[in-house]
Amino acid sequence: MKTLVIGASPNPLRYSFKAVKALRESGIEVVAIGKRETVIEDVQVITDKPWIEDLHTVTLYVGPQNQSSYIDYIVSLKPERIVFNPGTYNEILISKAEAAGIECIRDCTLVMLASDSY
């Protein structure tokens, strides 16, 4: 169940950092995109937008005001679902994603992992 984390931060206090760590601890393959290249656990954080094969989930940690450059990219990857973590809900992205057959979930990745609903 490959997951793309958008908004990955090297700051251990950030939820995106905690999500990358928790996803890896759950045995999930993670691709992470952030503002700057770094490493979280064993995951290389990149700044570009690579093509990702067999992507299951995109989980967002960037607010709607910073998502515009990612919208077409996310939809083009055709993930099965997008998780809109608190503060990331975006009607434009949801509309485009749902039109492309992508499930949109308004939830918290960390809570989903902790409750085995991820």
MOPAC internal coordinates of N, CA, C and O (Angstrom, degrees):
PM7 1SCF
backbone

  N    0.0000 0     0.00 0     0.00 0    0    0    0
  C    1.4537 1     0.00 0     0.00 0    1    0    0
  C    1.5270 1   108.30 1     0.00 0    2    1    0
  O    1.2310 1   120.23 1  -100.98 1    3    2    1
  N    1.3046 1   117.17 1    79.02 1    3    2    1
  C    1.4559 1   122.29 1  -176.86 1    5    3    2
  C    1.5303 1   110.43 1   -67.87 1    6    5    3
  O    1.2310 1   120.78 1   -44.98 1    7    6    5
  N    1.3306 1   116.11 1   135.02 1    7    6    5
  C    1.4594 1   122.17 1  -177.76 1    9    7    6
  C    1.5218 1   110.25 1  -125.20 1   10    9    7
  O    1.2310 1   121.15 1   -43.42 1   11   10    9
  N    1.3284 1   115.41 1   136.58 1   11   10    9
  C    1.4581 1   122.37 1   173.11 1   13   11   10
  C    1.5193 1   108.08 1  -103.07 1   14   13   11
  O    1.2310 1   120.82 1   -57.62 1   15   14   13
  N    1.3366 1   116.04 1   122.38 1   15   14   13
  C    1.4640 1   122.06 1   175.87 1   17   15   14
  C    1.5275 1   106.69 1  -100.65 1   18   17   15
  O    1.2310 1   120.45 1   -61.95 1   19   18   17
  N    1.3227 1   116.75 1   118.05 1   19   18   17
  C    1.4646 1   120.98 1   177.21 1   21   19   18
  C    1.5139 1   108.06 1  -105.58 1   22   21   19
  O    1.2310 1   121.29 1   -56.96 1   23   22   21
  N    1.3371 1   115.14 1   123.04 1   23   22   21
  C    1.4568 1   121.27 1  -177.12 1   25   23   22
  C    1.5169 1   111.94 1   104.03 1   26   25   23
  O    1.2310 1   120.64 1  -157.71 1   27   26   25
  N    1.3402 1   116.38 1    22.29 1   27   26   25
  C    1.4700 1   120.98 1  -178.77 1   29   27   26
  C    1.5236 1   110.97 1   -63.51 1   30   29   27
  O    1.2310 1   120.94 1   -46.45 1   31   30   29
  N    1.3152 1   115.81 1   133.55 1   31   30   29
  C    1.4673 1   122.29 1  -178.69 1   33   31   30
  C    1.5280 1   110.28 1  -122.96 1   34   33   31
  O    1.2310 1   120.37 1   -37.36 1   35   34   33
  N    1.3420 1   116.89 1   142.64 1   35   34   33
  C    1.4613 1   119.93 1   176.29 1   37   35   34
  C    1.5333 1   113.24 1   -77.54 1   38   37   35
  O    1.2310 1   120.10 1   177.18 1   39   38   37
  N    1.3258 1   117.41 1    -2.82 1   39   38   37
  C    1.4604 1   122.09 1  -178.78 1   41   39   38
  C    1.5298 1   109.37 1   -79.67 1   42   41   39
  O    1.2310 1   119.69 1   -65.44 1   43   42   41
  N    1.3441 1   118.20 1   114.56 1   43   42   41
  C    1.4712 1   121.31 1  -177.47 1   45   43   42
  C    1.5268 1   114.62 1   -60.42 1   46   45   43
  O    1.2310 1   120.08 1   165.17 1   47   46   45
  N    1.3362 1   117.45 1   -14.83 1   47   46   45
  C    1.4556 1   120.22 1   178.56 1   49   47   46
  C    1.5310 1   112.73 1   -84.74 1   50   49   47
  O    1.2310 1   120.14 1   167.22 1   51   50   49
  N    1.3243 1   117.33 1   -12.78 1   51   50   49
  C    1.4699 1   122.08 1  -178.13 1   53   51   50
  C    1.5242 1   110.29 1   -82.24 1   54   53   51
  O    1.2310 1   121.27 1   -35.30 1   55   54   53
  N    1.3258 1   115.18 1   144.70 1   55   54   53
  C    1.4636 1   120.04 1   179.50 1   57   55   54
  C    1.5237 1   112.20 1   -65.05 1   58   57   55
  O    1.2310 1   120.26 1   148.64 1   59   58   57
  N    1.3299 1   117.11 1   -31.36 1   59   58   57
  C    1.4667 1   119.02 1   178.72 1   61   59   58
  C    1.5292 1   110.82 1   -64.37 1   62   61   59
  O    1.2310 1   120.05 1   141.59 1   63   62   61
  N    1.3231 1   117.50 1   -38.41 1   63   62   61
  C    1.4670 1   121.80 1   176.25 1   65   63   62
  C    1.5286 1   109.53 1   -62.51 1   66   65   63
  O    1.2310 1   121.41 1   131.89 1   67   66   65
  N    1.3371 1   114.90 1   -48.11 1   67   66   65
  C    1.4663 1   120.20 1  -179.41 1   69   67   66
  C    1.5291 1   111.31 1   -62.15 1   70   69   67
  O    1.2310 1   120.55 1   144.44 1   71   70   69
  N    1.3318 1   116.55 1   -35.56 1   71   70   69
  C    1.4639 1   120.40 1   179.81 1   73   71   70
  C    1.5232 1   111.01 1   -67.75 1   74   73   71
  O    1.2310 1   120.13 1   134.99 1   75   74   73
  N    1.3301 1   117.36 1   -45.01 1   75   74   73
  C    1.4708 1   119.86 1   178.34 1   77   75   74
  C    1.5188 1   109.26 1   -58.11 1   78   77   75
  O    1.2310 1   120.67 1   133.39 1   79   78   77
  N    1.3177 1   116.32 1   -46.61 1   79   78   77
  C    1.4628 1   121.19 1  -179.55 1   81   79   78
  C    1.5342 1   111.32 1   -61.79 1   82   81   79
  O    1.2310 1   120.14 1   134.15 1   83   82   81
  N    1.3248 1   117.34 1   -45.85 1   83   82   81
  C    1.4640 1   121.35 1  -178.48 1   85   83   82
  C    1.5320 1   111.65 1   -67.50 1   86   85   83
  O    1.2310 1   120.20 1   141.70 1   87   86   85
  N    1.3195 1   117.22 1   -38.30 1   87   86   85
  C    1.4590 1   120.51 1   177.41 1   89   87   86
  C    1.5292 1   109.98 1   -62.26 1   90   89   87
  O    1.2310 1   120.30 1   134.63 1   91   90   89
  N    1.3216 1   117.03 1   -45.37 1   91   90   89
  C    1.4664 1   121.14 1   179.48 1   93   91   90
  C    1.5253 1   110.80 1   -63.59 1   94   93   91
  O    1.2310 1   120.81 1   138.34 1   95   94   93
  N    1.3367 1   116.06 1   -41.66 1   95   94   93
  C    1.4663 1   120.18 1   179.06 1   97   95   94
  C    1.5250 1   111.36 1   -63.78 1   98   97   95
  O    1.2310 1   120.62 1   155.33 1   99   98   97
  N    1.3334 1   116.42 1   -24.67 1   99   98   97
  C    1.4622 1   121.47 1   177.34 1  101   99   98
  C    1.5218 1   111.75 1   -87.64 1  102  101   99
  O    1.2310 1   120.46 1  -177.28 1  103  102  101
  N    1.3286 1   116.72 1     2.72 1  103  102  101
  C    1.4536 1   120.90 1   177.78 1  105  103  102
  C    1.5147 1   114.65 1    81.63 1  106  105  103
  O    1.2310 1   120.36 1  -163.45 1  107  106  105
  N    1.3212 1   116.92 1    16.55 1  107  106  105
  C    1.4624 1   121.36 1  -177.75 1  109  107  106
  C    1.5267 1   109.50 1   -92.50 1  110  109  107
  O    1.2310 1   121.11 1   -45.67 1  111  110  109
  N    1.3213 1   115.48 1   134.33 1  111  110  109
  C    1.4592 1   121.26 1   176.79 1  113  111  110
  C    1.5251 1   108.46 1   -71.54 1  114  113  111
  O    1.2310 1   120.62 1   -47.49 1  115  114  113
  N    1.3417 1   116.42 1   132.51 1  115  114  113
  C    1.4593 1   121.30 1  -174.72 1  117  115  114
  C    1.5263 1   110.77 1  -124.78 1  118  117  115
  O    1.2310 1   121.66 1   -45.12 1  119  118  117
  N    1.3317 1   114.42 1   134.88 1  119  118  117
  C    1.4539 1   122.24 1   166.62 1  121  119  118
  C    1.5210 1   104.23 1  -113.01 1  122  121  119
  O    1.2310 1   119.98 1   -48.01 1  123  122  121
  N    1.3329 1   117.64 1   131.99 1  123  122  121
  C    1.4635 1   120.76 1  -175.42 1  125  123  122
  C    1.5235 1   111.12 1  -124.73 1  126  125  123
  O    1.2310 1   121.27 1   -48.10 1  127  126  125
  N    1.3210 1   115.18 1   131.90 1  127  126  125
  C    1.4609 1   122.22 1   176.17 1  129  127  126
  C    1.5201 1   107.67 1  -116.75 1  130  129  127
  O    1.2310 1   120.91 1   -46.98 1  131  130  129
  N    1.3367 1   115.86 1   133.02 1  131  130  129
  C    1.4490 1   120.72 1   178.95 1  133  131  130
  C    1.5163 1   111.25 1  -143.05 1  134  133  131
  O    1.2310 1   120.65 1     5.02 1  135  134  133
  N    1.3230 1   116.37 1  -174.98 1  135  134  133
  C    1.4704 1   122.06 1  -179.89 1  137  135  134
  C    1.5203 1   112.27 1   -71.89 1  138  137  135
  O    1.2310 1   121.11 1   150.80 1  139  138  137
  N    1.3334 1   115.48 1   -29.20 1  139  138  137
  C    1.4671 1   119.07 1  -179.96 1  141  139  138
  C    1.5188 1   110.06 1  -142.70 1  142  141  139
  O    1.2310 1   121.77 1   -27.24 1  143  142  141
  N    1.3246 1   114.22 1   152.76 1  143  142  141
  C    1.4558 1   119.35 1  -179.83 1  145  143  142
  C    1.5205 1   109.75 1   -70.84 1  146  145  143
  O    1.2310 1   121.51 1   -45.58 1  147  146  145
  N    1.3265 1   114.72 1   134.42 1  147  146  145
  C    1.4597 1   121.83 1   179.88 1  149  147  146
  C    1.5302 1   107.19 1  -163.41 1  150  149  147
  O    1.2310 1   120.50 1     9.78 1  151  150  149
  N    1.3065 1   116.64 1  -170.22 1  151  150  149
  C    1.4604 1   121.29 1   176.83 1  153  151  150
  C    1.5258 1   108.77 1  -133.93 1  154  153  151
  O    1.2310 1   121.01 1   -45.04 1  155  154  153
  N    1.3333 1   115.68 1   134.96 1  155  154  153
  C    1.4630 1   122.04 1   173.32 1  157  155  154
  C    1.5211 1   105.48 1  -119.73 1  158  157  155
  O    1.2310 1   121.10 1   -63.20 1  159  158  157
  N    1.3331 1   115.51 1   116.80 1  159  158  157
  C    1.4679 1   120.75 1  -174.37 1  161  159  158
  C    1.5290 1   107.74 1    55.43 1  162  161  159
  O    1.2310 1   120.06 1    62.92 1  163  162  161
  N    1.3416 1   117.50 1  -117.08 1  163  162  161
  C    1.4622 1   120.78 1   179.09 1  165  163  162
  C    1.5295 1   111.64 1  -107.07 1  166  165  163
  O    1.2310 1   120.39 1  -163.30 1  167  166  165
  N    1.3220 1   116.86 1    16.70 1  167  166  165
  C    1.4619 1   121.72 1  -176.29 1  169  167  166
  C    1.5327 1   110.12 1  -106.13 1  170  169  167
  O    1.2310 1   121.14 1   -56.52 1  171  170  169
  N    1.3220 1   115.43 1   123.48 1  171  170  169
  C    1.4603 1   121.37 1   175.90 1  173  171  170
  C    1.5270 1   107.89 1   -78.00 1  174  173  171
  O    1.2310 1   120.19 1   -55.85 1  175  174  173
  N    1.3215 1   117.25 1   124.15 1  175  174  173
  C    1.4611 1   121.64 1   175.41 1  177  175  174
  C    1.5262 1   106.86 1   -89.66 1  178  177  175
  O    1.2310 1   120.90 1   -54.22 1  179  178  177
  N    1.3317 1   115.89 1   125.78 1  179  178  177
  C    1.4496 1   121.32 1  -177.99 1  181  179  178
  C    1.5280 1   110.23 1  -111.67 1  182  181  179
  O    1.2310 1   120.68 1   -12.57 1  183  182  181
  N    1.3258 1   116.30 1   167.43 1  183  182  181
  C    1.4572 1   120.14 1  -179.29 1  185  183  182
  C    1.5224 1   112.71 1  -111.86 1  186  185  183
  O    1.2310 1   120.32 1   167.91 1  187  186  185
  N    1.3380 1   117.00 1   -12.09 1  187  186  185
  C    1.4620 1   118.80 1   179.82 1  189  187  186
  C    1.5256 1   110.56 1   -92.55 1  190  189  187
  O    1.2310 1   120.99 1     4.60 1  191  190  189
  N    1.3336 1   115.71 1  -175.40 1  191  190  189
  C    1.4634 1   121.39 1  -176.71 1  193  191  190
  C    1.5330 1   108.67 1  -121.22 1  194  193  191
  O    1.2310 1   120.37 1   -95.67 1  195  194  193
  N    1.3215 1   116.90 1    84.33 1  195  194  193
  C    1.4648 1   119.86 1  -176.80 1  197  195  194
  C    1.5258 1   112.71 1   -77.04 1  198  197  195
  O    1.2310 1   121.02 1   -21.69 1  199  198  197
  N    1.3283 1   115.65 1   158.31 1  199  198  197
  C    1.4615 1   120.03 1   170.54 1  201  199  198
  C    1.5231 1   106.46 1   -72.61 1  202  201  199
  O    1.2310 1   119.86 1   -44.70 1  203  202  201
  N    1.3229 1   117.88 1   135.30 1  203  202  201
  C    1.4626 1   122.25 1  -177.84 1  205  203  202
  C    1.5266 1   108.39 1  -125.03 1  206  205  203
  O    1.2310 1   120.99 1   -62.98 1  207  206  205
  N    1.3235 1   115.71 1   117.02 1  207  206  205
  C    1.4646 1   121.15 1   177.86 1  209  207  206
  C    1.5259 1   110.86 1   -75.74 1  210  209  207
  O    1.2310 1   120.84 1   -32.44 1  211  210  209
  N    1.3206 1   116.00 1   147.56 1  211  210  209
  C    1.4753 1   122.72 1   172.94 1  213  211  210
  C    1.5273 1   113.40 1    52.42 1  214  213  211
  O    1.2310 1   120.61 1  -136.33 1  215  214  213
  N    1.3182 1   116.43 1    43.67 1  215  214  213
  C    1.4645 1   120.95 1   179.73 1  217  215  214
  C    1.5250 1   109.51 1   -79.99 1  218  217  215
  O    1.2310 1   120.72 1   -53.45 1  219  218  217
  N    1.3192 1   116.22 1   126.55 1  219  218  217
  C    1.4640 1   120.99 1   179.61 1  221  219  218
  C    1.5221 1   111.81 1   -91.93 1  222  221  219
  O    1.2310 1   120.48 1   131.25 1  223  222  221
  N    1.3383 1   116.69 1   -48.75 1  223  222  221
  C    1.4630 1   120.95 1  -171.45 1  225  223  222
  C    1.5204 1   111.51 1  -135.23 1  226  225  223
  O    1.2310 1   121.07 1   -39.76 1  227  226  225
  N    1.3207 1   115.56 1   140.24 1  227  226  225
  C    1.4631 1   122.20 1   166.87 1  229  227  226
  C    1.5142 1   105.13 1  -110.85 1  230  229  227
  O    1.2310 1   120.29 1   -51.64 1  231  230  229
  N    1.3236 1   117.05 1   128.36 1  231  230  229
  C    1.4600 1   120.83 1   175.81 1  233  231  230
  C    1.5212 1   107.97 1  -118.17 1  234  233  231
  O    1.2310 1   121.23 1   -52.42 1  235  234  233
  N    1.3351 1   115.26 1   127.58 1  235  234  233
  C    1.4631 1   121.37 1  -171.59 1  237  235  234
  C    1.5250 1   113.55 1   -99.36 1  238  237  235
  O    1.2310 1   121.91 1   -45.70 1  239  238  237
  N    1.3243 1   113.94 1   134.30 1  239  238  237
  C    1.4627 1   122.04 1   174.20 1  241  239  238
  C    1.5195 1   110.29 1  -130.65 1  242  241  239
  O    1.2310 1   120.30 1  -150.45 1  243  242  241
  N    1.3261 1   117.03 1    29.55 1  243  242  241
  C    1.4645 1   122.24 1   172.81 1  245  243  242
  C    1.5226 1   107.13 1  -124.88 1  246  245  243
  O    1.2310 1   121.10 1   -40.95 1  247  246  245
  N    1.3115 1   115.50 1   139.05 1  247  246  245
  C    1.4600 1   120.45 1  -178.83 1  249  247  246
  C    1.5189 1   111.71 1   -67.96 1  250  249  247
  O    1.2310 1   120.37 1   -17.75 1  251  250  249
  N    1.3291 1   116.89 1   162.25 1  251  250  249
  C    1.4588 1   121.10 1  -177.26 1  253  251  250
  C    1.5304 1   112.82 1   -57.08 1  254  253  251
  O    1.2310 1   120.15 1   147.98 1  255  254  253
  N    1.3185 1   117.32 1   -32.02 1  255  254  253
  C    1.4627 1   120.89 1  -179.63 1  257  255  254
  C    1.5300 1   112.14 1   -66.41 1  258  257  255
  O    1.2310 1   120.12 1   162.05 1  259  258  257
  N    1.3347 1   117.38 1   -17.95 1  259  258  257
  C    1.4688 1   121.97 1  -179.80 1  261  259  258
  C    1.5322 1   113.26 1  -113.15 1  262  261  259
  O    1.2310 1   120.31 1  -166.77 1  263  262  261
  N    1.3147 1   117.00 1    13.23 1  263  262  261
  C    1.4652 1   120.56 1  -176.52 1  265  263  262
  C    1.5196 1   114.58 1   -95.67 1  266  265  263
  O    1.2310 1   119.42 1   165.87 1  267  266  265
  N    1.3261 1   118.72 1   -14.13 1  267  266  265
  C    1.4662 1   120.02 1  -170.65 1  269  267  266
  C    1.5290 1   113.20 1   -55.49 1  270  269  267
  O    1.2310 1   119.83 1   142.48 1  271  270  269
  N    1.3273 1   117.94 1   -37.52 1  271  270  269
  C    1.4693 1   120.01 1  -179.23 1  273  271  270
  C    1.5273 1   112.28 1   -74.91 1  274  273  271
  O    1.2310 1   120.05 1   171.14 1  275  274  273
  N    1.3259 1   117.51 1    -8.86 1  275  274  273
  C    1.4654 1   121.32 1  -179.21 1  277  275  274
  C    1.5300 1   113.64 1  -103.39 1  278  277  275
  O    1.2310 1   119.59 1   163.11 1  279  278  277
  N    1.3152 1   118.38 1   -16.89 1  279  278  277
  C    1.4656 1   121.15 1  -171.04 1  281  279  278
  C    1.5227 1   112.48 1   -56.51 1  282  281  279
  O    1.2310 1   119.96 1   122.44 1  283  282  281
  N    1.3184 1   117.68 1   -57.56 1  283  282  281
  C    1.4689 1   120.15 1  -178.00 1  285  283  282
  C    1.5296 1   111.17 1   -64.86 1  286  285  283
  O    1.2310 1   120.51 1   144.26 1  287  286  285
  N    1.3231 1   116.62 1   -35.74 1  287  286  285
  C    1.4674 1   121.55 1   177.60 1  289  287  286
  C    1.5322 1   110.54 1   -60.59 1  290  289  287
  O    1.2310 1   120.46 1   130.45 1  291  290  289
  N    1.3209 1   116.73 1   -49.55 1  291  290  289
  C    1.4688 1   121.01 1  -178.90 1  293  291  290
  C    1.5249 1   110.40 1   -60.61 1  294  293  291
  O    1.2310 1   120.47 1   131.69 1  295  294  293
  N    1.3129 1   116.70 1   -48.31 1  295  294  293
  C    1.4645 1   120.52 1  -178.59 1  297  295  294
  C    1.5264 1   110.72 1   -62.05 1  298  297  295
  O    1.2310 1   120.28 1   141.52 1  299  298  297
  N    1.3377 1   117.06 1   -38.48 1  299  298  297
  C    1.4724 1   120.68 1  -178.83 1  301  299  298
  C    1.5302 1   112.47 1   -65.27 1  302  301  299
  O    1.2310 1   120.11 1   153.60 1  303  302  301
  N    1.3348 1   117.40 1   -26.40 1  303  302  301
  C    1.4639 1   121.23 1   179.34 1  305  303  302
  C    1.5259 1   112.41 1   -74.12 1  306  305  303
  O    1.2310 1   120.64 1   162.09 1  307  306  305
  N    1.3295 1   116.38 1   -17.91 1  307  306  305
  C    1.4619 1   122.72 1   179.39 1  309  307  306
  C    1.5394 1   113.66 1    52.72 1  310  309  307
  O    1.2310 1   120.45 1  -127.23 1  311  310  309
  N    1.3320 1   116.74 1    52.77 1  311  310  309
  C    1.4740 1   117.45 1   175.38 1  313  311  310
  C    1.5260 1   109.43 1   -69.21 1  314  313  311
  O    1.2310 1   120.93 1   -17.26 1  315  314  313
  N    1.3195 1   115.83 1   162.74 1  315  314  313
  C    1.4639 1   119.16 1   176.23 1  317  315  314
  C    1.5256 1   110.77 1   -70.02 1  318  317  315
  O    1.2310 1   121.10 1   146.60 1  319  318  317
  N    1.3495 1   115.49 1   -33.40 1  319  318  317
  C    1.4647 1   118.18 1  -178.40 1  321  319  318
  C    1.5232 1   111.35 1  -153.14 1  322  321  319
  O    1.2310 1   122.11 1   -18.79 1  323  322  321
  N    1.3245 1   113.56 1   161.21 1  323  322  321
  C    1.4616 1   122.35 1   173.09 1  325  323  322
  C    1.5214 1   106.50 1  -123.48 1  326  325  323
  O    1.2310 1   120.75 1   -50.54 1  327  326  325
  N    1.3338 1   116.17 1   129.46 1  327  326  325
  C    1.4569 1   120.96 1   175.51 1  329  327  326
  C    1.5283 1   107.50 1  -100.27 1  330  329  327
  O    1.2310 1   121.03 1   -61.67 1  331  330  329
  N    1.3295 1   115.63 1   118.33 1  331  330  329
  C    1.4555 1   122.18 1   176.57 1  333  331  330
  C    1.5217 1   107.47 1   -94.06 1  334  333  331
  O    1.2310 1   121.04 1   -80.68 1  335  334  333
  N    1.3351 1   115.61 1    99.32 1  335  334  333
  C    1.4558 1   120.48 1   177.99 1  337  335  334
  C    1.5261 1   108.83 1   -69.05 1  338  337  335
  O    1.2310 1   119.62 1   -17.23 1  339  338  337
  N    1.3380 1   118.34 1   162.77 1  339  338  337
  C    1.4654 1   120.37 1  -178.82 1  341  339  338
  C    1.5340 1   112.05 1   -50.33 1  342  341  339
  O    1.2310 1   121.37 1   -48.62 1  343  342  341
  N    1.3298 1   114.98 1   131.38 1  343  342  341
  C    1.4603 1   121.30 1   178.84 1  345  343  342
  C    1.5169 1   114.61 1    88.63 1  346  345  343
  O    1.2310 1   119.98 1  -177.67 1  347  346  345
  N    1.3386 1   117.64 1     2.33 1  347  346  345
  C    1.4681 1   119.86 1  -177.28 1  349  347  346
  C    1.5292 1   113.18 1  -114.92 1  350  349  347
  O    1.2310 1   119.96 1  -178.59 1  351  350  349
  N    1.3089 1   117.68 1     1.41 1  351  350  349
  C    1.4683 1   121.84 1  -176.45 1  353  351  350
  C    1.5280 1   110.29 1   -59.33 1  354  353  351
  O    1.2310 1   120.28 1   -50.15 1  355  354  353
  N    1.3418 1   117.06 1   129.85 1  355  354  353
  C    1.4627 1   121.91 1  -175.12 1  357  355  354
  C    1.5275 1   109.41 1  -143.24 1  358  357  355
  O    1.2310 1   120.35 1   -69.63 1  359  358  357
  N    1.3224 1   116.94 1   110.37 1  359  358  357
  C    1.4672 1   122.23 1  -177.60 1  361  359  358
  C    1.5244 1   112.44 1   -60.00 1  362  361  359
  O    1.2310 1   119.68 1   142.52 1  363  362  361
  N    1.3159 1   118.22 1   -37.48 1  363  362  361
  C    1.4752 1   120.99 1  -178.80 1  365  363  362
  C    1.5264 1   110.12 1   -64.48 1  366  365  363
  O    1.2310 1   120.45 1   131.53 1  367  366  365
  N    1.3309 1   116.75 1   -48.47 1  367  366  365
  C    1.4578 1   120.42 1   178.97 1  369  367  366
  C    1.5312 1   110.70 1   -63.89 1  370  369  367
  O    1.2310 1   120.36 1   137.51 1  371  370  369
  N    1.3071 1   116.93 1   -42.49 1  371  370  369
  C    1.4600 1   120.52 1   179.50 1  373  371  370
  C    1.5223 1   110.82 1   -60.14 1  374  373  371
  O    1.2310 1   120.56 1   134.26 1  375  374  373
  N    1.3143 1   116.53 1   -45.74 1  375  374  373
  C    1.4597 1   121.10 1  -179.78 1  377  375  374
  C    1.5312 1   111.47 1   -59.66 1  378  377  375
  O    1.2310 1   120.32 1   132.66 1  379  378  377
  N    1.3334 1   117.00 1   -47.34 1  379  378  377
  C    1.4651 1   120.85 1  -179.94 1  381  379  378
  C    1.5263 1   111.38 1   -67.37 1  382  381  379
  O    1.2310 1   120.65 1   139.75 1  383  382  381
  N    1.3202 1   116.35 1   -40.25 1  383  382  381
  C    1.4627 1   120.23 1  -179.17 1  385  383  382
  C    1.5322 1   111.05 1   -66.15 1  386  385  383
  O    1.2310 1   120.39 1   132.12 1  387  386  385
  N    1.3208 1   116.86 1   -47.88 1  387  386  385
  C    1.4611 1   119.95 1  -179.31 1  389  387  386
  C    1.5245 1   111.20 1   -63.45 1  390  389  387
  O    1.2310 1   119.97 1   144.00 1  391  390  389
  N    1.3349 1   117.67 1   -36.00 1  391  390  389
  C    1.4704 1   121.18 1   176.71 1  393  391  390
  C    1.5282 1   110.66 1   -63.24 1  394  393  391
  O    1.2310 1   120.49 1   153.10 1  395  394  393
  N    1.3366 1   116.67 1   -26.90 1  395  394  393
  C    1.4649 1   121.94 1   179.33 1  397  395  394
  C    1.5344 1   111.77 1   -92.22 1  398  397  395
  O    1.2310 1   120.41 1  -175.14 1  399  398  397
  N    1.3323 1   116.82 1     4.86 1  399  398  397
  C    1.4624 1   120.68 1   177.88 1  401  399  398
  C    1.5179 1   114.38 1    82.64 1  402  401  399
  O    1.2310 1   120.14 1  -159.60 1  403  402  401
  N    1.3251 1   117.33 1    20.40 1  403  402  401
  C    1.4671 1   122.23 1  -179.91 1  405  403  402
  C    1.5287 1   109.11 1   -97.10 1  406  405  403
  O    1.2310 1   120.81 1   -52.02 1  407  406  405
  N    1.3205 1   116.05 1   127.98 1  407  406  405
  C    1.4616 1   121.08 1   178.34 1  409  407  406
  C    1.5258 1   109.64 1   -70.90 1  410  409  407
  O    1.2310 1   120.70 1   -44.20 1  411  410  409
  N    1.3259 1   116.27 1   135.80 1  411  410  409
  C    1.4654 1   121.41 1   178.92 1  413  411  410
  C    1.5223 1   108.69 1  -115.90 1  414  413  411
  O    1.2310 1   121.31 1   -54.73 1  415  414  413
  N    1.3266 1   115.11 1   125.27 1  415  414  413
  C    1.4619 1   121.55 1  -176.01 1  417  415  414
  C    1.5246 1   108.65 1  -120.96 1  418  417  415
  O    1.2310 1   121.00 1   -51.32 1  419  418  417
  N    1.3118 1   115.69 1   128.68 1  419  418  417
  C    1.4608 1   121.43 1   175.77 1  421  419  418
  C    1.5262 1   106.47 1   -99.53 1  422  421  419
  O    1.2310 1   120.96 1   -80.93 1  423  422  421
  N    1.3434 1   115.77 1    99.07 1  423  422  421
  C    1.4613 1   120.28 1  -173.31 1  425  423  422
  C    1.5241 1   108.19 1  -157.94 1  426  425  423
  O    1.2310 1   120.42 1    12.21 1  427  426  425
  N    1.3053 1   116.81 1  -167.79 1  427  426  425
  C    1.4571 1   122.94 1   178.64 1  429  427  426
  C    1.5257 1   107.96 1  -125.16 1  430  429  427
  O    1.2310 1   120.63 1   -58.35 1  431  430  429
  N    1.3109 1   116.40 1   121.65 1  431  430  429
  C    1.4604 1   121.23 1  -178.73 1  433  431  430
  C    1.5201 1   111.38 1   -55.22 1  434  433  431
  O    1.2310 1   120.08 1   136.24 1  435  434  433
  N    1.3238 1   117.45 1   -43.76 1  435  434  433
  C    1.4647 1   120.64 1  -178.48 1  437  435  434
  C    1.5335 1   111.67 1   -63.24 1  438  437  435
  O    1.2310 1   120.33 1   138.63 1  439  438  437
  N    1.3241 1   116.97 1   -41.37 1  439  438  437
  C    1.4701 1   120.56 1   178.61 1  441  439  438
  C    1.5273 1   109.55 1   -67.99 1  442  441  439
  O    1.2310 1   120.32 1   139.19 1  443  442  441
  N    1.3302 1   116.99 1   -40.81 1  443  442  441
  C    1.4663 1   120.57 1   179.35 1  445  443  442
  C    1.5231 1   110.56 1   -61.28 1  446  445  443
  O    1.2310 1   120.34 1   136.59 1  447  446  445
  N    1.3223 1   116.95 1   -43.41 1  447  446  445
  C    1.4766 1   120.45 1   178.79 1  449  447  446
  C    1.5237 1   110.56 1   -64.25 1  450  449  447
  O    1.2310 1   120.43 1   136.39 1  451  450  449
  N    1.3248 1   116.78 1   -43.61 1  451  450  449
  C    1.4726 1   121.25 1  -177.09 1  453  451  450
  C    1.5214 1   111.63 1   -66.41 1  454  453  451
  O    1.2310 1   120.14 1   151.54 1  455  454  453
  N    1.3376 1   117.34 1   -28.46 1  455  454  453
  C    1.4611 1   120.53 1  -177.91 1  457  455  454
  C    1.5249 1   112.83 1  -101.92 1  458  457  455
  O    1.2310 1   120.72 1  -167.91 1  459  458  457
  N    1.3323 1   116.24 1    12.09 1  459  458  457
  C    1.4685 1   122.05 1   179.79 1  461  459  458
  C    1.5322 1   112.86 1    57.81 1  462  461  459
  O    1.2310 1   120.15 1  -148.67 1  463  462  461
  N    1.3294 1   117.32 1    31.33 1  463  462  461
  C    1.4764 1   120.42 1   177.92 1  465  463  462
  C    1.5193 1   111.58 1  -110.10 1  466  465  463
  O    1.2310 1   120.54 1  -169.02 1  467  466  465
  N    1.3325 1   116.58 1    10.98 1  467  466  465
  C    1.4535 1   119.96 1  -179.35 1  469  467  466
  C    1.5145 1   109.76 1   -76.08 1  470  469  467
  O    1.2310 1   120.10 1   180.00 1  471  470  469

